């Protein structure tokens, strides 16, 4: 694990923890009637979380060439995650009574 500095590791790990926490908070918000569509936002966040875990896993093993497939998987999951987040945002916007 010598490839990254302590500060970089701290940011990587805390970002993943914050992302998990945000998913749970948004899921809890979706239990309220006016925020039902937020469930889709919490679900849409999962591919980006898995993507971050791919990056951390690759770094844990000192960026080994044999694990380079994780980098490709990370890129694919980031694309899917960003797309699902955009779709969830559009759904929330369209179903919001505030903007009608």
N, C-alpha and C positions, 0 to 999 in steps of 0.2 A: 504494500500500500504506500510505497514511497513516491509514487508518481505525482501525487497531489499534496499541497501544503495542508497543515492543520486547519487553517482558515477556510480553505476551499472545501475540505471535508465537512466542516461545520456547516457551511452554507448548503451543501448538497443534502446532508442528512436532515437539517432543520426544514428545508424546503419540502422534502417528501413528507415529513411529519405534519407540517402546516397544510399541505395539500390533502392529506388524509383527514385532518381535523375539519377543513373546509367542506369536504364531501359530507361528513357527518352532520355538520351544522346546517348545510343546505337541505339535506334529507329531512332533518327535524323540522325545518321551516315549511317543507312541503306538506306536513301534517295539518297545517292551518288551511282552512277553506280557500282563502284568497291567494294562497301560494301553491296550490296543487300542482301547477305546471313546473315548479322548481324541482320536482322529482326527476324530470328529464335532464335538468342541468347537473344534478348530482351524478346521475348515470353517465352523462356525457364526459365527465371529468376522469373517469376510470382509465381510458386509454392513455391519457397523458401521465397518469400516475404510474402505470406499467412501463411507459417509456422512460420515465425517470429512474425506475428501478433497474431497467436494462443498463442505463448509463452507469449507475452506481456499481452494479455487479461487474461490469467491464473494468471499472477503475479498481475495484477491490482486488481483482486478479492481475493488476499491473498492466492493463491494456494488452494482453496477450493476443498475438495474431490468430491463434486458434479460436478465439472467442469473438473475432471481428464480425461475425454474424449478428451479434448483439447490437452493433452500431447500425446495421441495416434495419434490424427490427425496431430499434429506437426511432429511426427516421420514419418508418412506415407508421408506427403507432402515434408519433407526433402529428403526422398528417391526418390520420384518422381522428385523433383526439381534437385537433383544432377544427376539423370539419364538423364533428358531432357537437362541439361547443357552439359553433356558429348556428347550427340547426336548432339547438335547444334555445339559444337566444332569440332566434326568429319566432319560435313557437311561443315563448314567454311574451314577447312583444305583441304578437298578434292576438293572444288571448287576454291581454291585460285590459282591464276596464278603464284604467287611467288614461289611456290614449284614444279612447273611442269618442 
